[in-house]
Amino acid sequence: MQQAGKQIIDAMAKRSSRRRKRDPISPLSIAILSVSSVSIILFIIFIFSGAKGTALRVISGLSVILMISCIVSLIMGIRQFMKAGFVSFSKVLSCIMPAIAAALWLVTYFFGIIIG
């Protein structure tokens, strides 16, 4: 009886030693995702708000700042993607989210220049 219990414990120990330990999530990836999320939320507010006057100027100023921060976040996300030792899912998200946010802002910005 004790022999069978010992064999089970040994089998569990071997299985847990074979498991790869999870890599930590990069704090930089979390920061990049936060900036991108705030940017996308403000983009939605910017598109669907009927702001006029001073409120429109404030939102427009914030949108330019967030567009630039999304481009910087995209560059940082690509650099983060190259580093080893972190969860790959967070590295992929830190590249995709700023790319989506930057694309939304740049298309809107250039569309506004073309229309005038």
SEVO-853320 format. One record per atom (N, C-alpha, C): residue in three letters; chain; x, y, z. Coordinates in steps of 0.02 Angstrom, whole numbers. Layout:
REM SEVO-853320
ala | A | X | Y | Z
...
REM end
This chain:
REM SEVO-853320
met | A | 41 | -60 | 0
met | A | 0 | 0 | 0
met | A | 44 | 63 | 0
gln | A | 94 | 63 | 42
gln | A | 138 | 121 | 45
gln | A | 179 | 127 | -20
gln | A | 196 | 71 | -48
gln | A | 234 | 70 | -110
gln | A | 194 | 103 | -167
ala | A | 129 | 88 | -171
ala | A | 86 | 117 | -222
ala | A | 80 | 192 | -213
gly | A | 74 | 215 | -150
gly | A | 69 | 286 | -136
gly | A | 133 | 322 | -155
lys | A | 189 | 290 | -143
lys | A | 254 | 320 | -160
lys | A | 261 | 325 | -236
gln | A | 237 | 275 | -272
gln | A | 242 | 277 | -345
gln | A | 199 | 333 | -374
ile | A | 141 | 344 | -345
ile | A | 97 | 398 | -368
ile | A | 130 | 465 | -355
ile | A | 159 | 474 | -297
ile | A | 192 | 537 | -281
ile | A | 252 | 548 | -327
asp | A | 290 | 496 | -341
asp | A | 347 | 503 | -387
asp | A | 324 | 521 | -457
ala | A | 269 | 491 | -480
ala | A | 243 | 507 | -547
ala | A | 220 | 580 | -550
met | A | 188 | 604 | -497
met | A | 166 | 674 | -496
met | A | 226 | 721 | -494
ala | A | 278 | 703 | -458
ala | A | 338 | 745 | -455
ala | A | 372 | 749 | -523
lys | A | 375 | 694 | -559
lys | A | 405 | 694 | -626
lys | A | 364 | 737 | -674
arg | A | 298 | 732 | -669
arg | A | 255 | 771 | -713
arg | A | 263 | 846 | -699
ser | A | 265 | 865 | -636
ser | A | 271 | 936 | -620
ser | A | 341 | 962 | -637
ser | A | 392 | 919 | -635
ser | A | 458 | 942 | -653
ser | A | 465 | 950 | -729
arg | A | 425 | 914 | -767
arg | A | 426 | 920 | -840
arg | A | 388 | 981 | -864
arg | A | 341 | 1004 | -825
arg | A | 302 | 1062 | -844
arg | A | 347 | 1123 | -847
arg | A | 336 | 1161 | -898
arg | A | 374 | 1223 | -904
arg | A | 343 | 1276 | -861
lys | A | 384 | 1312 | -825
lys | A | 358 | 1365 | -783
lys | A | 335 | 1423 | -826
arg | A | 281 | 1454 | -805
arg | A | 254 | 1510 | -843
arg | A | 300 | 1570 | -837
asp | A | 310 | 1603 | -893
asp | A | 350 | 1663 | -893
asp | A | 307 | 1721 | -868
pro | A | 337 | 1770 | -838
pro | A | 297 | 1827 | -813
pro | A | 273 | 1871 | -870
ile | A | 221 | 1908 | -856
ile | A | 196 | 1957 | -905
ile | A | 238 | 2020 | -896
ser | A | 259 | 2047 | -951
ser | A | 302 | 2106 | -950
ser | A | 263 | 2167 | -927
pro | A | 291 | 2206 | -880
pro | A | 257 | 2268 | -860
pro | A | 253 | 2318 | -917
leu | A | 303 | 2317 | -961
leu | A | 301 | 2361 | -1019
leu | A | 243 | 2343 | -1065
ser | A | 229 | 2279 | -1072
ser | A | 172 | 2258 | -1113
ser | A | 106 | 2282 | -1084
ile | A | 101 | 2280 | -1018
ile | A | 41 | 2305 | -985
ile | A | 33 | 2380 | -997
ala | A | 88 | 2417 | -993
ala | A | 85 | 2489 | -1005
ala | A | 65 | 2504 | -1077
ile | A | 94 | 2467 | -1124
ile | A | 78 | 2477 | -1194
ile | A | 4 | 2462 | -1208
leu | A | -22 | 2408 | -1179
leu | A | -92 | 2390 | -1187
leu | A | -138 | 2443 | -1156
ser | A | -117 | 2472 | -1100
ser | A | -157 | 2524 | -1067
ser | A | -162 | 2586 | -1111
val | A | -105 | 2608 | -1138
val | A | -105 | 2667 | -1181
val | A | -148 | 2655 | -1243
ser | A | -141 | 2596 | -1272
ser | A | -180 | 2580 | -1332
ser | A | -255 | 2577 | -1317
ser | A | -273 | 2548 | -1260
ser | A | -343 | 2543 | -1242
ser | A | -373 | 2612 | -1230
val | A | -338 | 2655 | -1194
val | A | -362 | 2723 | -1183
val | A | -370 | 2760 | -1249
ser | A | -323 | 2749 | -1294
ser | A | -326 | 2781 | -1359
ser | A | -386 | 2759 | -1399
ile | A | -400 | 2694 | -1399
ile | A | -458 | 2669 | -1436
ile | A | -523 | 2694 | -1405
ile | A | -526 | 2697 | -1339
ile | A | -586 | 2723 | -1305
ile | A | -597 | 2796 | -1323
leu | A | -543 | 2836 | -1322
leu | A | -550 | 2907 | -1340
leu | A | -567 | 2914 | -1414
phe | A | -542 | 2869 | -1456
phe | A | -561 | 2870 | -1527
phe | A | -636 | 2860 | -1535
ile | A | -664 | 2813 | -1498
ile | A | -736 | 2800 | -1502
ile | A | -774 | 2861 | -1477
ile | A | -751 | 2892 | -1423
ile | A | -784 | 2953 | -1398
ile | A | -779 | 3009 | -1449
phe | A | -720 | 3015 | -1481
phe | A | -709 | 3067 | -1531
phe | A | -756 | 3059 | -1591
ile | A | -764 | 2998 | -1614
ile | A | -805 | 2985 | -1673
ile | A | -880 | 2995 | -1658
phe | A | -903 | 2971 | -1601
phe | A | -974 | 2972 | -1587
phe | A | -998 | 3032 | -1547
ser | A | -953 | 3075 | -1527
ser | A | -976 | 3134 | -1489
ser | A | -994 | 3190 | -1537
gly | A | -1040 | 3227 | -1517
gly | A | -1061 | 3286 | -1557
gly | A | -1029 | 3348 | -1527
ala | A | -966 | 3344 | -1509
ala | A | -932 | 3399 | -1475
ala | A | -923 | 3458 | -1523
lys | A | -931 | 3517 | -1495
lys | A | -922 | 3579 | -1532
lys | A | -885 | 3629 | -1489
gly | A | -853 | 3676 | -1520
gly | A | -820 | 3729 | -1484
gly | A | -758 | 3706 | -1447
thr | A | -754 | 3725 | -1383
thr | A | -695 | 3710 | -1343
thr | A | -687 | 3636 | -1331
ala | A | -741 | 3600 | -1321
ala | A | -736 | 3527 | -1310
ala | A | -706 | 3492 | -1370
leu | A | -722 | 3514 | -1430
leu | A | -694 | 3485 | -1490
leu | A | -619 | 3498 | -1494
arg | A | -598 | 3557 | -1473
arg | A | -526 | 3573 | -1473
arg | A | -488 | 3530 | -1423
val | A | -518 | 3519 | -1366
val | A | -485 | 3478 | -1314
val | A | -480 | 3405 | -1339
ile | A | -533 | 3379 | -1365
ile | A | -532 | 3310 | -1390
ile | A | -484 | 3303 | -1449
ser | A | -481 | 3354 | -1492
ser | A | -435 | 3352 | -1548
ser | A | -362 | 3353 | -1525
gly | A | -349 | 3394 | -1475
gly | A | -281 | 3397 | -1447
gly | A | -261 | 3331 | -1415
leu | A | -307 | 3301 | -1377
leu | A | -293 | 3236 | -1347
leu | A | -284 | 3182 | -1400
ser | A | -321 | 3188 | -1454
ser | A | -315 | 3137 | -1507
ser | A | -247 | 3139 | -1540
val | A | -220 | 3198 | -1551
val | A | -153 | 3204 | -1581
val | A | -101 | 3175 | -1533
ile | A | -107 | 3191 | -1469
ile | A | -60 | 3164 | -1419
ile | A | -65 | 3088 | -1417
leu | A | -126 | 3062 | -1417
leu | A | -134 | 2989 | -1414
leu | A | -113 | 2955 | -1479
met | A | -120 | 2989 | -1535
met | A | -96 | 2960 | -1598
met | A | -20 | 2953 | -1596
ile | A | 14 | 3004 | -1572
ile | A | 87 | 3000 | -1567
ile | A | 108 | 2947 | -1516
ser | A | 72 | 2944 | -1459
ser | A | 88 | 2893 | -1409
ser | A | 75 | 2823 | -1434
cys | A | 26 | 2814 | -1478
cys | A | 14 | 2748 | -1507
cys | A | 69 | 2727 | -1554
ile | A | 96 | 2775 | -1592
ile | A | 152 | 2759 | -1636
ile | A | 213 | 2740 | -1595
val | A | 226 | 2778 | -1541
val | A | 282 | 2761 | -1497
val | A | 270 | 2693 | -1464
ser | A | 209 | 2680 | -1443
ser | A | 192 | 2616 | -1412
ser | A | 201 | 2558 | -1461
leu | A | 185 | 2570 | -1523
leu | A | 195 | 2518 | -1574
leu | A | 269 | 2501 | -1582
ile | A | 311 | 2552 | -1583
ile | A | 383 | 2541 | -1588
ile | A | 408 | 2503 | -1527
met | A | 385 | 2524 | -1468
met | A | 406 | 2489 | -1407
met | A | 379 | 2418 | -1405
gly | A | 319 | 2407 | -1431
gly | A | 291 | 2340 | -1433
gly | A | 329 | 2294 | -1479
ile | A | 352 | 2320 | -1535
ile | A | 393 | 2280 | -1580
ile | A | 460 | 2262 | -1548
arg | A | 489 | 2310 | -1513
arg | A | 551 | 2295 | -1476
arg | A | 539 | 2244 | -1421
gln | A | 483 | 2249 | -1387
gln | A | 466 | 2202 | -1334
gln | A | 454 | 2132 | -1362
phe | A | 428 | 2128 | -1422
phe | A | 415 | 2064 | -1454
phe | A | 480 | 2026 | -1466
met | A | 533 | 2062 | -1478
met | A | 598 | 2030 | -1491
met | A | 630 | 2000 | -1429
lys | A | 611 | 2025 | -1370
lys | A | 642 | 2002 | -1307
lys | A | 614 | 1934 | -1287
ala | A | 657 | 1894 | -1258
ala | A | 637 | 1828 | -1234
ala | A | 623 | 1831 | -1159
gly | A | 586 | 1782 | -1134
gly | A | 576 | 1776 | -1062
gly | A | 509 | 1800 | -1037
phe | A | 464 | 1819 | -1081
phe | A | 398 | 1840 | -1060
phe | A | 345 | 1800 | -1098
val | A | 284 | 1803 | -1073
val | A | 229 | 1766 | -1105
val | A | 219 | 1793 | -1175
ser | A | 215 | 1748 | -1224
ser | A | 211 | 1770 | -1294
ser | A | 144 | 1802 | -1309
phe | A | 91 | 1783 | -1275
phe | A | 25 | 1813 | -1287
phe | A | 26 | 1888 | -1272
ser | A | 58 | 1907 | -1217
ser | A | 61 | 1978 | -1200
ser | A | 105 | 2016 | -1249
lys | A | 157 | 1983 | -1275
lys | A | 200 | 2016 | -1324
lys | A | 163 | 2026 | -1390
val | A | 122 | 1979 | -1409
val | A | 83 | 1986 | -1471
val | A | 31 | 2041 | -1464
leu | A | -3 | 2042 | -1407
leu | A | -53 | 2095 | -1395
leu | A | -21 | 2163 | -1393
ser | A | 41 | 2168 | -1366
ser | A | 74 | 2233 | -1363
ser | A | 98 | 2257 | -1431
cys | A | 94 | 2215 | -1481
cys | A | 107 | 2236 | -1550
cys | A | 42 | 2250 | -1588
ile | A | -9 | 2210 | -1576
ile | A | -71 | 2216 | -1614
ile | A | -113 | 2277 | -1592
met | A | -121 | 2286 | -1527
met | A | -164 | 2340 | -1503
met | A | -139 | 2409 | -1524
pro | A | -74 | 2426 | -1515
pro | A | -52 | 2492 | -1538
pro | A | -57 | 2499 | -1614
ala | A | -48 | 2444 | -1651
ala | A | -55 | 2448 | -1724
ala | A | -126 | 2465 | -1744
ile | A | -175 | 2435 | -1710
ile | A | -245 | 2450 | -1724
ile | A | -261 | 2522 | -1706
ala | A | -239 | 2543 | -1647
ala | A | -253 | 2612 | -1625
ala | A | -220 | 2663 | -1670
ala | A | -157 | 2651 | -1688
ala | A | -121 | 2698 | -1731
ala | A | -154 | 2700 | -1800
ala | A | -175 | 2643 | -1825
ala | A | -208 | 2642 | -1891
ala | A | -273 | 2682 | -1889
leu | A | -312 | 2673 | -1836
leu | A | -375 | 2711 | -1830
leu | A | -362 | 2786 | -1830
trp | A | -313 | 2807 | -1789
trp | A | -298 | 2879 | -1785
trp | A | -269 | 2906 | -1850
leu | A | -223 | 2869 | -1881
leu | A | -192 | 2894 | -1942
leu | A | -242 | 2898 | -1999
val | A | -285 | 2848 | -2006
val | A | -336 | 2850 | -2058
val | A | -383 | 2910 | -2047
thr | A | -404 | 2920 | -1985
thr | A | -447 | 2977 | -1970
thr | A | -412 | 3043 | -1983
tyr | A | -348 | 3047 | -1963
tyr | A | -309 | 3109 | -1973
tyr | A | -301 | 3125 | -2047
phe | A | -281 | 3075 | -2087
phe | A | -272 | 3088 | -2158
phe | A | -338 | 3098 | -2194
phe | A | -390 | 3065 | -2172
phe | A | -457 | 3076 | -2200
phe | A | -480 | 3147 | -2187
gly | A | -464 | 3173 | -2128
gly | A | -481 | 3243 | -2111
gly | A | -441 | 3292 | -2152
ile | A | -378 | 3276 | -2168
ile | A | -338 | 3321 | -2210
ile | A | -365 | 3321 | -2282
ile | A | -383 | 3262 | -2307
ile | A | -408 | 3258 | -2376
ile | A | -474 | 3296 | -2384
ile | A | -520 | 3285 | -2336
ile | A | -585 | 3318 | -2340
ile | A | -578 | 3393 | -2327
gly | A | -534 | 3410 | -2281
gly | A | -519 | 3480 | -2268
gly | A | -566 | 3508 | -2217
REM end
